[in-house]
Amino acid sequence: MSGVRIFCNSYIPVDNWDHEFVVVNSRLVSENPLPALVSFDLLNPLDNSGNGHKVTKAGGIIKPYGLDFNRANGGSTTDFIANKDSISVLCAVKVNGTDAYNTFLDSRTINSSTSSGFAVDFSRATQKLRLNLTYPSGANEVVQFPTFVAGEWNILCFTLSPTVIRGENHLGEVITKDFSSPINVGQWASPLLLGKSVTNGTCDGSVGFVAVYDGYWTPEQRKAAIQTGREVMTARGESIS
């Protein structure tokens, strides 16, 4: 709808993104100590970090809590590419279908010598949410969370560096991996994808938000970030176990 501009620091439901939105204050930015590289709150296509990035909805389905994805429609794209040695990531994802693999976030470039990035996905085989990492050679390394319940929101945060990764969920479960040779998780060659993978994988689920920060959270900062994420989704009328 051309000519409609929305100025508001609170949520106004919309059923399409054909409006002229403006960046608003986001708790995902203001309540985190690290500089936000991008903050896709996903109530509109804008990056509320103020850095000017955007989401192209494509197959994403607009919901009051973010974007839904299904296998028929496909995923969404963004123009965001990280270019940092170490990054921290906060996201809210929900798995609806467990009969196939689901990819929620994917920034990977996979080739034989300079692979980079990471993915957050769900494994049909193990029935777990996972952090999927790629060695420069293109080989995969997967670290998965112990607990998963279908149809429920998961607030996840990750601190990613070339030699150490840590992940934590809203249940307080921590996943870890140390690398003897560096991996490239923070300097991407490809933009972030939502609801689909770089290998043509699909998603039957939802993304409430995703934010990426410059630097490495402490364990205490991870827990604070998760609490912020929990409150963001609760304010949208969603329940978090």
N, C-alpha and C positions, 0 to 999 in steps of 0.2 A: 504494500500500500504506500505509494509514493507520497511524500510530504508529511507523514506522521512521525513525530519525534517523541521519544519517551524519556523524560527526565524524572528519575525516581531512585531513591536509595533503598526501596523495599521492592518486594517481588510483585509484579503485575502479570497474571497469566496471559499468555498469548498462544495462539494455535498455529501461527506461522511466523517466519522470520522476514517477511516482506515489509519491514519497517526500517526507519532510520534510528538505530539505537545509539546511545552514547555510553562511554565507559563510566562505571559507578564504583564507589568504594566497595571493596570485597574483603571479607574477613580472611579469605585465603591469602590475601596480600598483607593486610594490616596487622594480623596476629601472628605472623611468622617472622623470625629474626633475620632470615636470609633474604637477600634481594630476589624478588620474583622475576624470573625470565619470561614466564607466561602464566596466565591464570584464565583458563577456559571454565567459567562457572556454568556454562551450557544452558543458561536460560535465554541466551541469545548468541549470536555468532562471534561476539567480540572477546578480546583479550583484556581482562580487567586489570592487568598489571600496568597498562598504559604503554606497552611496547609496540602496539599496533598490529598484532597478529589477528588472524581470523580463522574461523571454521567454515568450511563449505559443507552444508548439511548433506547433500546428495541423498543417500539412502537412509539417513537417520530420521527417526520419527520423533517429532517434538512432543514432550510430555511435561507436566508441571514440575517434575524432579530432574529433568535433564533430557537425554536422548535415549530412545529405544532403538535396537537393531534387530533385524531378522535376516534369515538366510536368503530370502527372495529379494529383498531390497538392496542389500549390501551396506557398506559402511560410509563413513564421512572422512574428509581429508582436512588437513590444516596446512598453513604455510610456515609452521614453526620448526626450526632446526636448531638444536642446542650446539654450542661451540665452547664447551668448558671441560676441564679435566675431571672435575667432580661435580655431581648434581644431586639434588634431593627431589623426590617426587611424592606428591600426595594425590590420591584419587579415590573415588567411590565407584564401585562396580557391583553389578548383580547378575548372576547367572540364571537364566530362565530355562534353557534347554540343556540337558546333560547327556544327550545321546550322541553328541559330536563335539569336536574341539571348538572352543570359542576364543576369539582374540579380541581383547578390549582396547589395548594400546599397542602400537608397534612403531618403532623408530629405526628398525634394523635395516642395514644394507648388508647383504650376504653375498660374498664372493670368495675367491681363493686366497686372497692375501691382505685385504684391507677392510674386513668386515667391521661393523660398528653398530652401536645402539642396543636396544633391549625391547622386550615385549612383555606384556602382562596378559596371560591367557589361562584357559581352563582345559585340563586334560580329560578327555573321555575315558582314557584307559585307567587313570589313577583316581579320577573323581576329585581332583584337587585344583585349587588356584595356584598359579606358578609365576615366578619371575624367570623369563627365558632370555639368556645371555648368549652372546656370540663371540668366540675367539677370533682374532684376526684371520685365522685360516678358514673360517666359515663353520667350524665345528661348534655345536651347541653345548651349553651348560645350563641345566635346569635346577632351580631350587624351589621347593613347593611348601605351602603352608599346611600344617597338619590338619586343621579343622575347616570344613566347608559344609554349608547348608544351602541347598538349592532354593532360589526364590527370595533370598535375604540379601540385604545390602552388606557389602564388605568395605570398610574404610581401610585403605592400605597406604603405607608410606615406605619409601625406600631411600637409602643413602648409598650412592653409587660412586665408586672411585676406580681407577685402573687396577688396583690390587685388592680392594676390600669392598664387599657389599653387605649391607644389612637391610633387612626388611622387617616390618612389624604390622600386625593387623589390630583391629579394634578389640579383639579378644586378648590382647597382650602376648600373642605368640610371636616369637622372633625367629627369623631365618637368617643364616649367615653363610658366607662363602669367602675364603681368602684365595688369591691367585698367585702362583709362583712366577708366572710371566704376565705382564700387563694385558688387560683387555681395554677396548675403546668403547666405554659406555656413554661418555658425555660429549664427544665430538662427532656429530652425526653427519652423514652424507645425504640422508633422505628426510623429508618432513614427517612429522608425527601423523599417524593414521589412527582413526577411532572406529571400532566395530568391524575391522577387517585386518588382514595381515599382508605382509609383502609377498607372501607365497600363495596368495589368493584364498587364504582362509577366511571364514565368515564368523558371524556371532549371532547367537540367540540370547540377548541379554540387554543390559542397560549400563550407561555411564552417567553418573550424576555430575561429576566435575573432574578436572585434572589440572594440576598446577605443578610447575617445574621451577626449582630454585637454584641459585648459584651458590654451591658450596655443600658442606657435609654436616647434617644435623647431629647433635649429641643424642644419646639415648633419651635424656629428659626432654629435649626439643622434639624428638619423634613422638613421644607420648602427648605432648601439648598439641602438636599438629593433628594427631588423630582425634583428640578431643574437639578441636575446632571443626574438623571434617564431620564428626558425628553431629555437632550442633547445627552445622549448615544444612545437613540432610533432614534433621528433625524439624528445623524451621520450615521446611518444604512439605511437612506433613508425613514424612517417612519415618518408620520405626527402625531402630538399630538394636539388635539383640545385645 
